[in-house]
Amino acid sequence: MAQKIGHLMGRQLSLRIVYLSCLTGAFAGLVAVGFGWGLDFVHHMWMGVWAGYEIPHPAGETSAFVLDQVTRRPWVFFCLPILGGLISGWLVYTFAPEAEGHGTDAVIDAFHTKGGKIRKRVPFVKGLASIVTLASGGSAGREGPIAQVGAGVGTWIADLLHLSPRERRILLLCGAGGGIGAIFRAPLGGALFAAEVLYAEDFETDAIVPCIFSSVVAYSILTLFSGTGSIFGLPPIVFTGWKALSIYLALGAICAGVGAIYVRVFYGMRDHVFHKIPISNKLKPALGGLGVALIGLALPEARGGGYGYLQTAIVGGIALMPALAIAFGKILTTSLTISSGGSGGVFGPSLVIGGMLGAAIGSAAQQVAPDLVPHVAPFALVGMAGLFAGISNAPVSALILVSEMTMGYGLLVPLMLVSVISLTLRKASLYEKQIKNRLASGAHVADFALDIFESLRVKDAWVVKDVVSIREGASMQEMLEVVNRVHHLVYPVVDQNKELVGLLDLQHFHEYLTDPNADHLLIARDLMVPPVSVFPEDLCDTALKRFLESGLTRLPVVDPDQPRKILGMVSHDELTNAYNFELRRRRMMK
């Protein structure tokens, strides 16, 4: 077990990362508590006190604030998303433009291309802007903001302790995973999500163990303030067996199709609408808020986080057509909120969209076969995971997150089935910065370079077998004739038996040619340097080290049994060509 953990943590990571991941998790947990309390307070003041509306909460989340009197002000309710967009746009585009959007992409990009760095101001700006967006009725989730804020905490700790870029990236993911694990009360799902969402077809395996430590600590801290238990409440449900699989198969295909629509609308609205509107970026979130407010006139359930309405759908309180209307309305309001530059996550809305689809399919199936579908809750829960698995390329963490958020572990079989179907039929990812695998990540260029050089041997790179040597007694004129004929930079110097005795470096040789005071009667033996050689079976990594240590560009390849017998010459360029060839081969295999 210890060996397995050590492998997951990577060759060079020590127990120090475990301690630091726990520290990062502690801060991420406190941040999650603060973010949740701040959101609850601002939402209470704006939506409750000002607008006079009580928005339903899921069974496991209740507000710490109670309304004594409710005086409805529909005009305030209508204007709040616009006001939230104005404040959010000003905050983001004035102080930290990288805090716009859903946040998870920013974390992914920081890992792959920025050495794990996030500016210190970003967590504060992202947290405030997201609270404003969510509390005012914008359609967004909490995972993006808390991921970016938590990741910023990890970066801050790494910079404070002057850690290496690799360690900083690990703590970046620890902060993101800890924050998600805490705020969604899903410690395992949060840890795996941080390691899985970076890639379409891979995991950041080095980060899994540290992220688990971080997420456990963060979740434990949250329970001190909020208690234990899942976010959503479920009625008693079980998997009804193979007869229901056909319905789940249909649900998986529907989740894939609607997920593709969601992604296309989300980015289409950003690229073809908001990017082309000739107004300041600071004002665009307010314009998106206006769109949300207008849709909310007909479909108020499509505003805000939507978890309360999802809870209603889970217990069978929403019929087929209203559930479908909320699902597609949520696609529009989420796209308007985030694609306009508003600050918030996409995980929460994805759960609502998928859950409503599942509830709609379950409701329709229940009308046709009530004995087979006694309750819609299983389909709502499976739809939550299925839709997000497809659009996030993160099926493992999606089904575990949903299982932890609902305590619906009894549905693992349909959860796995629908998630895999949705993933298989996917058309695009909601995370633009996600890359294919570790081989394509800038964070792992050095790792793969070392791995390749350690897998290749000199004989794999060694091309030229013909050896042009210089005898040790050669005069300056003879040496010049060879150099002008062959144009190499390094030549082996041999004795009368054609055995290696040294190397002639052309750069060193030219110093004598250009120095008027040099003794031009010197022979090759006087100008050569001690021989540095490699064997055909030596690793290219060994050859590379000898190139770097000697400063030479060509080295003789010698017989292991007769170390002075020259078999050929290998150049630094040949090593590079062999590396590039092997890299292309591995990429084609991927």
Number of C-alpha atoms within 10 A of each C-alpha: 6 7 8 8 13 16 15 17 22 12 9 10 16 11 11 10 21 19 14 22 30 25 21 36 36 24 23 37 31 20 25 30 23 14 22 18 15 17 22 18 18 17 25 24 17 20 22 24 20 18 21 20 19 15 18 17 19 18 17 16 16 13 13 9 12 11 12 7 9 13 11 16 15 13 9 16 23 22 19 26 33 26 21 26 33 22 20 28 26 19 21 25 18 12 14 18 18 16 29 27 25 30 25 29 22 21 29 24 21 21 26 20 13 15 19 27 22 24 11 14 13 22 23 16 25 30 27 20 26 33 27 29 34 28 25 28 33 34 33 33 28 29 25 30 34 34 34 34 32 33 37 28 27 33 31 20 21 24 14 9 11 11 14 13 18 18 21 25 26 30 35 37 36 40 39 35 39 43 44 34 39 30 25 22 28 29 30 24 26 34 31 28 27 33 25 25 26 30 22 17 15 17 19 19 16 20 27 25 22 29 34 26 25 37 36 25 24 34 30 21 21 27 15 10 10 15 12 13 17 21 23 23 20 17 12 10 15 13 15 15 10 10 11 14 16 10 18 25 16 14 29 29 21 23 34 30 17 22 31 22 15 26 19 17 19 22 17 15 19 18 13 11 13 21 16 10 10 8 10 10 19 22 20 25 33 28 21 26 33 22 18 32 24 15 19 20 14 10 16 19 25 30 28 27 27 26 24 19 22 30 28 20 27 26 17 19 13 21 15 18 13 14 26 20 17 24 26 18 22 29 23 21 28 32 29 30 34 29 26 29 30 36 36 35 28 25 22 22 29 28 28 32 33 30 32 35 31 35 34 28 23 28 27 17 20 16 11 11 11 13 11 14 22 16 22 24 28 29 29 31 33 33 36 33 32 39 37 33 31 31 26 28 29 28 27 18 25 29 29 25 26 27 23 22 22 21 18 25 15 14 19 15 13 27 30 20 18 33 30 22 24 32 27 15 17 22 16 19 22 23 22 14 20 22 19 15 16 21 17 14 18 15 20 14 13 10 12 16 15 14 12 20 21 14 14 19 21 24 15 16 21 19 15 12 12 10 14 15 20 24 23 23 17 16 16 18 12 14 20 15 10 15 17 9 8 10 10 14 16 23 26 28 26 22 15 9 8 16 18 25 19 25 27 25 20 19 11 14 18 11 11 16 14 9 10 9 8 11 11 13 9 14 18 22 20 12 18 20 17 12 16 20 22 21 20 20 14 16 19 28 20 15 25 16 11 17 18 11 10 14 10 19 16 23 23 25 27 20 17 13 8 9 15 19 18 22 17 19 22 24 22 18 12 17 23 15 13 20 21 14 12 16 16 11 11 12 11 8 7 10
